[in-house]
Amino acid sequence: MEQISPGDLRHLSASELHEWLQSTLTQPVLLDVREDDELAIAPFPKSVIHLPLSKITDFAKDLRIRLSSEEPIVVICHSGIRSRNFGQWLIEQNWNLEVWNLEGGIDSWSVEVDPTVTRY
């Protein structure tokens, strides 16, 4: 994992996330911003909060209530671009959140960690 800087979006690889999820460290909240059909093709093999970006107007106003500054957040998408953008948006809300982006998204998870997760 990279060096932590307050107020910045942090980045981690699929292998680093896997190690984190296997560790005794505080477990992150996993936010999956992919669409429903993407989740059906390749679900993340851990429990996630599913917030498809196409429905951001439906959940944005209540999002602050759902997220705690006590737990780190890892944002997931297909390739890491939408998750990076959403993670940056979360940082810009000034809610004092620790936000991480899964670099390479679920696709890198399939390649680096779990080949049983379908690539698409």
C-alpha positions as a Markdown table, in Angstrom:
| # | Residue | x | y | z |
|---|---|---|---|---|
| 1 | Met | 0.0 | 0.0 | 0.0 |
| 2 | Glu | 1.1 | 3.5 | -0.7 |
| 3 | Gln | 2.1 | 6.1 | 1.9 |
| 4 | Ile | -1.1 | 7.7 | 3.5 |
| 5 | Ser | -1.6 | 11.4 | 3.0 |
| 6 | Pro | -4.6 | 13.0 | 4.7 |
| 7 | Gly | -7.2 | 14.3 | 2.3 |
| 8 | Asp | -5.9 | 12.5 | -0.8 |
| 9 | Leu | -7.4 | 9.5 | -2.7 |
| 10 | Arg | -5.2 | 6.5 | -2.0 |
| 11 | His | -4.5 | 3.7 | -4.5 |
| 12 | Leu | -3.9 | 0.0 | -4.0 |
| 13 | Ser | -3.5 | -3.0 | -6.2 |
| 14 | Ala | -5.7 | -6.1 | -6.1 |
| 15 | Ser | -2.9 | -8.1 | -4.4 |
| 16 | Glu | -2.6 | -5.4 | -1.7 |
| 17 | Leu | -6.4 | -5.4 | -1.2 |
| 18 | His | -6.4 | -9.2 | -0.9 |
| 19 | Glu | -3.7 | -9.0 | 1.8 |
| 20 | Trp | -5.6 | -6.4 | 3.6 |
| 21 | Leu | -8.8 | -8.4 | 3.6 |
| 22 | Gln | -6.9 | -11.4 | 4.9 |
| 23 | Ser | -5.3 | -9.4 | 7.7 |
| 24 | Thr | -6.4 | -8.4 | 11.2 |
| 25 | Leu | -6.2 | -4.8 | 10.3 |
| 26 | Thr | -9.5 | -2.7 | 10.3 |
| 27 | Gln | -11.5 | -4.1 | 7.4 |
| 28 | Pro | -12.5 | -1.6 | 4.7 |
| 29 | Val | -16.0 | -0.9 | 3.5 |
| 30 | Leu | -16.1 | -2.1 | -0.1 |
| 31 | Leu | -18.1 | 0.2 | -2.4 |
| 32 | Asp | -18.8 | -1.2 | -5.9 |
| 33 | Val | -19.9 | 1.5 | -8.3 |
| 34 | Arg | -20.4 | -0.9 | -11.3 |
| 35 | Glu | -23.8 | -1.3 | -12.9 |
| 36 | Asp | -26.2 | -4.2 | -12.1 |
| 37 | Asp | -25.4 | -6.2 | -15.2 |
| 38 | Glu | -21.6 | -5.9 | -14.4 |
| 39 | Leu | -22.2 | -7.1 | -10.9 |
| 40 | Ala | -24.1 | -10.1 | -12.3 |
| 41 | Ile | -21.3 | -11.1 | -14.6 |
| 42 | Ala | -18.4 | -10.7 | -12.1 |
| 43 | Pro | -19.5 | -10.2 | -8.4 |
| 44 | Phe | -16.8 | -9.2 | -6.0 |
| 45 | Pro | -16.2 | -12.2 | -3.7 |
| 46 | Lys | -16.7 | -10.2 | -0.5 |
| 47 | Ser | -19.7 | -8.3 | 0.8 |
| 48 | Val | -20.0 | -4.9 | -0.9 |
| 49 | Ile | -22.2 | -1.9 | -0.8 |
| 50 | His | -23.5 | -1.6 | -4.4 |
| 51 | Leu | -23.9 | 2.0 | -5.5 |
| 52 | Pro | -24.1 | 2.1 | -9.4 |
| 53 | Leu | -22.9 | 5.4 | -10.6 |
| 54 | Ser | -25.9 | 5.7 | -13.0 |
| 55 | Lys | -28.1 | 6.0 | -9.9 |
| 56 | Ile | -25.9 | 8.6 | -8.0 |
| 57 | Thr | -28.8 | 11.1 | -7.9 |
| 58 | Asp | -30.8 | 8.5 | -6.0 |
| 59 | Phe | -28.3 | 7.8 | -3.3 |
| 60 | Ala | -26.0 | 10.8 | -3.1 |
| 61 | Lys | -28.2 | 12.8 | -0.6 |
| 62 | Asp | -28.2 | 9.9 | 1.9 |
| 63 | Leu | -24.6 | 8.7 | 1.3 |
| 64 | Arg | -23.1 | 10.7 | 4.1 |
| 65 | Ile | -25.4 | 8.8 | 6.6 |
| 66 | Arg | -24.3 | 5.4 | 5.1 |
| 67 | Leu | -20.5 | 6.1 | 5.4 |
| 68 | Ser | -18.5 | 6.3 | 8.5 |
| 69 | Ser | -15.2 | 8.1 | 9.0 |
| 70 | Glu | -14.3 | 5.3 | 11.3 |
| 71 | Glu | -13.8 | 2.7 | 8.5 |
| 72 | Pro | -11.6 | 3.0 | 5.4 |
| 73 | Ile | -13.5 | 2.8 | 2.1 |
| 74 | Val | -12.3 | 1.0 | -1.0 |
| 75 | Val | -14.1 | 1.9 | -4.2 |
| 76 | Ile | -14.3 | -0.8 | -6.9 |
| 77 | Cys | -15.3 | -0.7 | -10.6 |
| 78 | His | -14.4 | -2.7 | -13.7 |
| 79 | Ser | -11.0 | -1.2 | -14.5 |
| 80 | Gly | -10.4 | 1.5 | -11.8 |
| 81 | Ile | -11.4 | 4.6 | -13.7 |
| 82 | Arg | -15.0 | 5.1 | -12.5 |
| 83 | Ser | -13.9 | 4.1 | -9.0 |
| 84 | Arg | -11.1 | 6.6 | -9.1 |
| 85 | Asn | -13.5 | 9.4 | -10.2 |
| 86 | Phe | -16.0 | 8.4 | -7.5 |
| 87 | Gly | -13.4 | 8.1 | -4.8 |
| 88 | Gln | -12.1 | 11.6 | -5.7 |
| 89 | Trp | -15.6 | 12.9 | -5.5 |
| 90 | Leu | -16.0 | 11.4 | -2.0 |
| 91 | Ile | -12.7 | 13.1 | -0.9 |
| 92 | Glu | -14.0 | 16.5 | -2.3 |
| 93 | Gln | -17.1 | 16.2 | -0.1 |
| 94 | Asn | -14.8 | 16.9 | 3.0 |
| 95 | Trp | -16.5 | 14.2 | 5.0 |
| 96 | Asn | -13.2 | 13.2 | 6.6 |
| 97 | Leu | -13.1 | 9.8 | 4.9 |
| 98 | Glu | -10.2 | 7.5 | 4.2 |
| 99 | Val | -10.8 | 6.5 | 0.6 |
| 100 | Trp | -8.9 | 4.0 | -1.5 |
| 101 | Asn | -9.2 | 3.2 | -5.2 |
| 102 | Leu | -8.8 | -0.4 | -6.4 |
| 103 | Glu | -6.3 | 0.1 | -9.3 |
| 104 | Gly | -7.3 | -2.0 | -12.3 |
| 105 | Gly | -10.7 | -2.8 | -10.7 |
| 106 | Ile | -12.4 | -6.2 | -10.7 |
| 107 | Asp | -10.4 | -7.0 | -13.8 |
| 108 | Ser | -7.1 | -6.8 | -12.0 |
| 109 | Trp | -8.7 | -8.8 | -9.1 |
| 110 | Ser | -9.5 | -11.6 | -11.7 |
| 111 | Val | -5.9 | -11.5 | -13.0 |
| 112 | Glu | -3.9 | -11.1 | -9.8 |
| 113 | Val | -6.0 | -12.7 | -7.1 |
| 114 | Asp | -9.0 | -14.8 | -8.1 |
| 115 | Pro | -9.2 | -16.2 | -11.7 |
| 116 | Thr | -12.6 | -17.7 | -10.9 |
| 117 | Val | -14.0 | -14.1 | -11.1 |
| 118 | Thr | -15.2 | -13.7 | -14.7 |
| 119 | Arg | -13.3 | -11.2 | -16.9 |
| 120 | Tyr | -15.4 | -9.1 | -19.2 |
